[in-house]
């Protein structure tokens, strides 16, 4: 196979039977095994999956390839959330984990996430080594050995009990139960099934679910907890009078949140609200991290609470490093990923939803009311993300434009330029536009944030004109 296997911000993903083939899976796993063999012993790797089609077969194949390379596989028999697998890496002290998942991608995709020994997503210096090993295997054309399972089968691990215990330690479930609020949980047919709902019900919280069964087609669409796909959750909320709806994506590393009145609360706001809440209730003031494309509401809160702010490139691995170093109370990305101090250095949609439930229960106010109070405290912020598909000619021209230092945007003066990741133009009133070119498709992602609702459309129009003109 001549396919170039590239690990992006969250692993390698491809369409099943197109590029995600048995031959390429063997190459990818053999490349990971080669990397693991360069690390300290014992060479033991967890192998898990989400509920996608053929996941069990891929896990078995990976276990045999690892065994053939002299690495001991530990198989996770049931579909498990990415953060639960990350936590198991840390508690079982393995060399890492291979997780077969395409996260929130459509059902025709699958992928491999590789976590290193610290439970964090592999950093670029690691994935480059893996890619080099894969390229070497492809160039040699040598057959990839497969080991046989021992007589009793490969070692297995149930990652659920320890992870639920840790969540119980980090979230005040008793406060949620005491408040009497009702919650609806939507796992989107994914690997979060039986996690949030089991914890809440076990604590005495009235929790109903939707999409709580395996469907390898995820209802015929991407398992993404976004507003337009949460209608069933909203219907169930109305039926039972729920104060909150929480959701997770296919591998439960991303979250979605619906307020009691059916309003979707965008991830930017959820991260900001939880940051404010954790400072208030835990007293954690060691810092906060956000990607460069995430709302500056967090910047304003960091200044308000007098805590350090870390602005990272896009990719949760960079936030994970800060969690490991205990430099932050919370870290998040606008694409619905967050984690907190003392937890895994990986996105966790399960803990996100549970913490939101705790926040609503403890404060006794809807998320909409809490957000208004936050705006009153530090100012208002209105973020939007759009994707622009580019022709080859427009992409080439825009790539050159990204190298320049614009002095104005839509007739407004640029007061600062940030190049942490892509190009971010900050305007005089604190509004901003950020551009990132996709590494895999002819798309530019434009993130805009206005300081008032009236300015949103004008700023979006200026952002689009800068791309296409």
N, C-alpha and C positions, 0 to 999 in steps of 0.2 A: 504494500500500500504506500502511496506517495503523499497521503494526507499529512499536513503539518499540524501536529497536535499542540495547541497553544493554551496555556493556563492564564485566563484573564483575571479580573478583580475577584472572581469567586469560582475559580476552577475552570475545567474544560467542559463545554456543552456542545452537543450536536444532535442532529435528527437521527433517530433510531433507524438502522438499516441503510442509512445514507453514509454518513461519516462515523456515526456511533455504531460500529460493527464489532464483532467478536475479535477480529484481527487487531483493530485499533485499541480495543479495551485491553487486550493482552500487552500491546506495546506500552500503553499508558501505565499499567500496573507494574510492568517490568521496569519502566523508568523510575517509578516511585520506589520500588524495591532496591534499585541500584543506589538511589540517594540514601535510603534508610541504612544500607550496609556501610555507608561512610560515617554513620553516627555511632555513639557509644552503645554497647550492648546493655540489656538483651534486646534483640531485634524482634519486637512483637508489635503487630499492627491490627487495630480494630477494623472490621469491615462491616459497614452498615448500608442502609438504603432508605428511600422513601417508598410509597406504595405504587410506584409506576410499573408499567408493563415490563415483565421479564426481570424485575429487580432481584428476585431470589436466584435466578440463573446467573446473573452478573456477579452477585456476591460469591456464589460458589466458584465461578471461574476465577475471580480475583484471588480467592483463598488458595486455589491450586497453583496459580502463577507465583504468589508470594512464597508458598511452600517450596516450589521448584527453585526459587532463588535463595533459599536458606533463611527466609523470614517467617516467623511463626504467625499465622493468622488467627485472630479471635473473632468469630462470627457473631453478629448481633441478629438473632433469628427473626425478630419482628421489626417492621418499619419503625424508625425512631427519629425524633426531631434532631436536626443538626446540633442545637445547643446541648442536648442530652448526650450525644456522641462526644462532643467537645469536653463535657464534664467528665465522662468516663475515661477519656484519654488522660486527664489529670489524676483522677482517683486510682486508676489501675496502673498508672505510670508506664504507659506504652510508648512506643516510638512515634506514634501518630495514629491517624485513622484515614481510611479510604471510605468515602460516603457516596454511594450512587444516588444522585439527585440532580434534577435540573431546576430545583427551587420553584420559582413562580413562572417558569417558562411553560408554553403550551404542552399538551400531553404527548405530542409526537417527539418531543425532546427527551434526552436523558443526559447525564453528565457525571463527572467525578469531581468531588471536592476533596482536597487533601489537607488535613490538619497536621501540624507538627507536634512534637512531644509536649508542648505547653498548652495544647488545645486550641491554639490560634490558627486562623487561615494561613497557609503557607505564604511567606513573604516573597517578593520578586527574586531575591537572591537564591531562594530555594527552588522556585519554579523554573528558573533558568537552568539550574543543574539538572532538574528532571527532564526538561525539554532537550537538553544536550544529550542526556543518556538515551532518550527516545530516538533522537536523530542518529546517534551512533548505532543503535540496534537496526534502524531502517537501512542505514548505509551498508551494514554488514550482511544483511539478508539472512542472518542466522535464525534458526528456529528457537522459539521461546519455550523453555522447559515448563512442564506442569507437574507438580508433585501430587501424590495421592494422599487422601485423607487417612489418618490413623484408623485403626479398627473401630474405635468408638466414635469416629467422626472428628472434625476439627473442634477445638475449644470454642465455647460459646460464652456470651455475657448478656445478662439482662440489665440494660442500662437504666430502666425506668425507676426502680425503687430509690436508688441513691439520688437521682436527679429530683424526684418529687420531694424527697426529704430536704434537699438543699433549698428548693423553692419555698418550702414551708418555713425554713429558717429566715429567708430574706423578705417574705411578704407577710403582712399582718392579716392572716386569714380570719382570725377571730373578730377583728374590727369590721371586716366585710359582713360576716355573719350577724354580728350585733346590730348593724345598721338596718338589716331587713331588706336590703335592695335585692332585686331580681336581675339576673344576668343571662344573656343568650350568648352561646359560644358557637362559632362557625369554623370548624377545622378545614373546610374546603376539601373534604375527602382525603386529607393529607396525613402526614405522620404525627401531627399534633393530637390526633384522636385519642381520647382517654387520658389526656394530661391535665389541661386546665379544668375541664369538667369534673374529673375525678377529685382533684384537690378542693375545688369549691364545694361540691356536694359533700365531701367528707368532712368539711368544716361546718356544714349545716346551711350553706347558701343555696337558695332556690336558683338552680341553673338548668336551663333548657338548651338543647343543641339542634342544629340543622346540618345536613350534609355529613352526618356522623356514621358513614360506612365507606368501605373501600370501593372506589370507582377509578380504574386506571385511566379513564378519559376525563376525569375531573368535570363531569357535567357537560363536556364538549367544548370547554374553553380553558384558558390558562387559570391555574389555581392561585389567583392573585387577589388578596383582600382589599380591593379598591372599590370605590363608591358604586360604580355601575354594576358590580357583581354581588353586592350585598343586599339585594332586594328581599331574598328569602329570610335573611337574618332580621331585617327591619319588620317584615310581616309577623314573624314570631315574637319580636319585642312588643309589638302593638297588642298581640293576642294575650300576652301574659302581664303586660304593664311593666316591662323591664326598664330599669334606669340606665342600662348600658348594654351595648353589644360589642363583643370582642371577637376577633378572627385572626387566624394564622394562615400562611401560604402553604404550598406543597410540602416543604420540609420544616415548617414552623420556625423559620429564622426571621420572618417578617410579620408585621402586625397590621391589623386594621381596627379602627375604633368608631363606633356609632353612638352618638349621644341619645339620651332618653327620648328626644323629640324626633328621632330619625335622621338627624344631621350627621353626615360623615365628618369626622374631625381629622384633618389632614396630618400626616406624620410629623411635619415640621412643628405643629402646635403641640402635639402629644409629647414630643421630646422636651420642648420648652416648659410645658406644664409640669412634667415629672421632675425636671431639673429643679424648678422652684420648690416643688413639694418635698423632694429629698433633702434639700438644704434646710427647709423648715422643720421636717420631722426627724431627720437623722442627724442634722447638724454637720453634715459633710461639706467641708469647704476647701477640699484639696484641689479642685479644678473641674473643668468641663471640657469635653472635646466634641467637635462637629466637623463634618466635611466642609470644604470650601463652598459647596453648592447648597448648604443647609442654612435656614433662616438666621438673619442677624438679630432676631429677637433673643437668641441665646447669647449673642455678644452683649446686648443691653442688660440682660439678667446677670451675666458674669460681672459686669461693672457694678450693677446694683448690689449684688451680694459680696462684692470685693473678693472674687475668686479668680484664679488664673484661667485663661482661655487658650485652648489649643485648637488651631484650625488646620486640618489635615487634607491631603489629597483624597479623592474619592476612592473608596476601597476600605472595608472594615478592618482589614489587617493592621492599618495604621492606628486605629482606635484601640485595637486589641493590645498593641504594644504598650499603650498608656495605662490600660487596665492592669496589665501584668506588673508594671512599675508602680502601681497604686498612686498615680498622679491625678486621677480624675474620679469624681463621684458618679458621673454618668457620661456616656459617649453615644452619639447618634448620627444617623444620616437621613436626609430627607426621603430616601427611598425605603423608609419604614424599617430601619434596623437600629437597635439600641442594646446596650447592656449596662450594668451598674457595678459599682465597687464591690469587691469580694466575690464576683461571679465570673463566668467564663469570658475569655477574651474573644468572643464571637457573638454575632447577632442572635438575639433570643426573643422571638415573638411571643413565646409563652409567658415569660416574666413581664414583658411589656403590658400585656392585657391584664394580668393579675395586679400589677402595680397601679394601673389606671382604676381598676375596681376598688383597690384600697383607698386611692385618692378621693374618688367620688364618695365612698362610704364615710371616710374620716372627715372630709370637709362638709359633707351634707349639702353639696351644691352640684348642679349639672356642670358638664364640661363647658358649655356655652357661657354660663355665668362666670365660671373660673377664668375663661379666656378674656372676657371683658374686663375683669378685675386686673388681669395681668397687663393688658393694654393700658389701663389707667395708671398702672405702676411705672411702666417703662416705655410706653409709646406703642403705636400700632404698626404691624408688619403684615403684608399681604403677598405671600410667595406663590409663584406659578411655574410649572415646568412644561415646556413644549419641545417636540422633536420636529426637526425640519429635514426632509429627505432631499438630498442634493444630487444633481447631475454631476458626472465626472468633471465637467468644466467649472461648475460653480464650486465644487469641493476644492479643486486646485486653487481657484482664486481666493476662496475663503481661508484656506490653509496659509497662504501668503499674508492675508489680512491679519491673521492671528499673531503674526510675528511683529506687527507694528504696535505703536503706543498711541492709540486714539486720544485726542484731546477733547472730543465732544461726541455725544450720542443723541441723535434726534434734536439737535440744537441746544442740548444741555451740557454744561461743562463737566468733564470727568475729573474728579478730585483725587482719585487713587486708582492704581492698577495693581492687581494681585495675580501672580502667576504660580500659585501653589499647585494648581492643576488646571490646565487650559488657560483661558483669559477671563478675568473678572474685572468689570469696570464699575467702580463705585462713584456715584454722583454726589453732588454737594448736599442734598437733603438726606443722604444716607440710603437712598434707594440704590439698587444695583442690578446689573445683568452679568451673567456668567455663561461662558461657552465651553463645551467639551466636545471634541470630535470623537465619534465612536471608532474603536480600533477594529471592528469586525464588519461594519456596514457603512454605506454612504449616508450617514446621519450626523447632524450636529444637535446636541442637546442644549437648549437655551433655558437658563434659569433666570427668572426675573423676580424682583421683590420691590413692590411699591410701598410707600409709607401711608397711603390712604387709598380707599377703594376707587375713588374717582380717577386716580392716576394710573390704575392698573392697565387699562386698555391702551392708553397712550404709550406707556412703557413697553408693553408687549409689541405694539406696532413698530416702535423704534428698534427693538431687539431684532425683529424679523427683517426689517429693511437693511440693517447692518449685515445680515447674513446674505441676503439675496440680491442686493443692489450691486 
